[in-house]
Amino acid sequence: MKNTSTTNTAKPSDAPATSLSFDQLYLKKDYKGAIQYLLDNKEQFDSGIFHYNLGTVYSKMGDHATARFHLEKAVQDGYINSSSLNNLAFVKSQLQVDDLSTSTSLPDQLVNTASVIPPAGYFSITLLLLVIFTLMIRFKKIQTKWVMAVVLLLAITPAIFSTVYVKDINYAVALKDVPLYEGPSKIFSEKGKVRAGSKIVLGQFKDGWFYVEFPISLSGWISKDQLGLY
């Protein structure tokens, strides 16, 4: 499935009259110009739309690793719709890497699922559960105090999970093939590579090196160079 078009945007009112808009540059297939336009006018865009458009343009240029980084960032920022999900699926199909999103390991799958839900989504889920909890009490579906306490705890769990754990997860996409080492330095033995476009979760940081926590199969140390963090 081919990736879809970018989101329509108006030219900033203070732009020179002779300059082309982002849409015009994109339609002319001046992709480098379109990228520069986005970077020069970043403040004019919502973060999700900014990264969505960048990801789409990089995809058109064939740089699928960088495209994935920006599209993943767009989704994380709450820009979730058929276009963003379609473009992300297209880019992932072009990369075909074994990473966090394709792992069959349950811990990897849970961490990857957590990355798909934006922070506001967890609070929306909590709000919905609290409404259900209130209705259950009103219609006397639950009356025992300890049951109420358990149900209430379950209702607020998504918000707690987001606040305590999800917000501190450091996701990244490898922009190029990056060597994986047994320790935080090139003096350690190389144990493999993180392929360009792979989605990973980073843990401890030491002197310019991150420890890859997930996927578990890629655990090891990696230089922060050539990583897109989000």
C-alpha positions in Angstrom: 0.0 0.0 0.0 1.5 3.3 -1.0 1.8 6.2 1.4 -0.7 8.9 1.2 -0.4 12.7 0.7 0.6 15.2 3.3 -1.7 17.3 5.4 -2.7 20.6 3.6 -1.2 23.6 5.2 -1.5 27.3 4.5 1.6 29.5 3.8 2.5 31.6 6.8 1.2 35.1 6.5 4.7 36.6 7.0 6.3 34.5 4.2 7.7 36.3 1.2 5.2 36.7 -1.6 7.5 34.9 -4.1 8.1 31.9 -1.9 6.4 28.6 -2.6 4.2 27.0 0.0 4.9 23.5 1.5 2.0 22.1 -0.6 3.4 23.6 -3.8 6.9 22.3 -3.1 5.6 18.8 -2.3 3.5 18.7 -5.5 6.5 19.8 -7.6 8.4 16.9 -6.0 10.9 19.4 -4.6 11.2 17.2 -1.5 14.4 18.8 -0.2 12.7 22.2 -0.5 9.6 20.9 1.3 11.8 19.6 4.2 13.6 22.9 4.5 10.2 24.7 4.5 9.0 22.6 7.3 12.1 23.1 9.3 12.1 26.9 8.7 8.4 27.1 9.7 8.2 24.5 12.4 6.4 26.9 14.8 3.5 27.2 12.4 2.6 23.6 12.7 1.1 21.4 15.4 3.8 18.9 16.5 1.9 15.9 15.2 1.3 17.4 11.8 4.9 18.7 11.5 6.3 15.2 12.1 3.7 13.5 9.9 4.5 15.8 7.0 8.3 15.3 7.5 7.8 11.5 7.7 5.7 11.5 4.5 8.3 13.5 2.6 11.2 11.4 3.8 9.3 8.3 2.7 8.9 9.8 -0.8 12.7 10.3 -0.9 13.3 6.7 0.0 14.7 7.4 3.5 12.4 5.0 5.2 14.3 4.9 8.5 14.0 8.7 9.0 10.5 8.6 7.8 9.6 6.0 10.4 11.1 8.1 13.2 8.9 11.1 12.3 5.8 9.1 11.7 6.2 7.3 15.1 6.7 10.7 16.7 3.5 12.0 15.0 1.5 9.1 16.4 3.0 9.6 19.8 2.0 13.3 19.7 -1.6 12.2 19.1 -1.8 12.6 15.3 -3.6 9.3 14.8 -5.8 8.8 11.8 -6.0 6.6 8.7 -3.3 8.7 6.9 -0.7 8.6 9.6 -1.3 4.9 10.3 -1.3 4.0 6.6 2.0 5.9 6.0 3.6 4.3 9.0 2.5 0.8 7.9 3.9 1.5 4.4 7.2 2.6 5.7 7.5 -0.4 8.1 6.7 -2.7 5.1 9.6 -1.2 3.2 12.0 -1.6 6.1 11.0 -5.1 7.1 13.2 -5.1 10.3 13.0 -7.3 13.3 12.4 -4.9 16.1 10.1 -3.9 19.0 7.0 -3.8 16.8 7.5 -7.2 15.2 8.8 -9.1 18.2 6.8 -12.1 19.4 8.1 -11.6 23.0 5.3 -10.6 25.4 7.3 -7.9 27.2 8.3 -6.4 23.9 4.7 -6.4 22.7 3.4 -4.8 25.9 6.1 -2.0 25.7 5.3 -1.5 22.0 1.6 -1.2 22.7 2.3 1.4 25.3 4.1 3.5 22.7 1.0 3.6 20.4 -1.3 5.1 23.0 -0.6 8.9 23.4 -0.6 10.3 27.0 -4.0 11.8 26.6 -5.3 8.4 25.6 -4.5 6.9 29.0 -6.4 9.7 30.8 -9.4 9.3 28.4 -9.5 5.6 29.3 -9.3 6.4 33.0 -12.2 9.0 32.6 -14.3 6.4 30.8 -13.7 3.8 33.5 -14.5 6.3 36.2 -17.8 7.1 34.5 -18.6 3.4 34.4 -17.6 3.1 38.1 -19.9 5.9 39.0 -22.8 4.4 37.1 -22.2 1.0 38.8 -22.4 2.6 42.2 -25.5 4.6 41.3 -27.4 1.6 40.1 -26.1 -0.4 43.0 -24.2 -3.0 40.9 -21.4 -2.9 43.5 -22.1 -2.2 47.2 -19.2 -3.8 49.2 -16.6 -1.3 50.1 -13.6 -3.5 49.3 -15.1 -4.3 45.9 -15.5 -0.5 45.3 -11.9 0.1 46.3 -10.7 -2.6 43.9 -12.8 -1.4 41.0 -11.7 2.2 41.6 -8.1 1.2 41.6 -8.5 -0.6 38.3 -10.3 2.5 36.9 -7.4 4.8 37.7 -4.6 2.3 36.8 -4.2 3.6 33.1 -3.5 7.2 34.4 -1.1 5.9 37.0 0.6 3.7 34.5 1.1 6.6 32.1 2.3 9.0 34.8 4.7 6.6 36.6 6.0 4.5 33.8 5.1 5.4 30.2 6.2 9.1 30.4 9.7 8.0 31.2 10.1 5.5 28.4 12.7 6.6 25.9 11.8 5.3 22.4 14.2 5.6 19.5 14.5 4.7 15.8 17.9 3.9 14.3 18.4 6.2 11.4 21.3 4.1 10.1 22.7 0.7 10.8 24.3 1.1 14.3 26.7 -1.4 15.9 25.6 -3.0 19.2 28.3 -3.5 21.9 28.6 -5.5 25.1 29.5 -2.3 27.0 29.3 1.5 26.7 32.4 1.9 24.5 34.0 0.7 21.3 36.6 -1.1 23.4 34.0 -3.8 24.1 33.1 -6.6 21.8 30.6 -5.9 19.1 27.6 -8.2 19.4 25.5 -7.3 16.4 23.8 -4.4 14.8 20.6 -2.4 15.2 19.4 -2.1 11.6 18.3 1.2 10.1 14.6 1.8 10.9 14.5 -0.4 13.9 12.3 0.8 16.8 13.9 0.3 20.2 13.5 1.3 23.9 16.5 2.9 25.6 17.5 2.6 29.2 20.6 3.7 31.0 22.7 6.5 29.5 26.5 6.7 30.0 29.0 9.0 28.3 27.1 9.1 25.0 25.9 5.5 25.1 22.5 4.1 25.7 21.6 0.6 26.9 19.0 -1.0 24.7 16.3 -2.5 27.0 13.8 -3.6 24.3 13.5 -5.6 22.2 15.1 -8.1 24.5 16.9 -9.7 21.6 18.8 -6.5 20.9 19.9 -5.8 24.5 23.3 -4.1 24.6 25.0 -0.7 24.3 24.6 1.6 21.4 26.0 5.0 20.6 23.5 7.9 20.6 24.8 8.9 17.1 22.4 8.1 14.3 19.5 7.6 16.7 16.2 9.5 16.5 14.9 9.8 20.1 11.2 10.6 20.9 
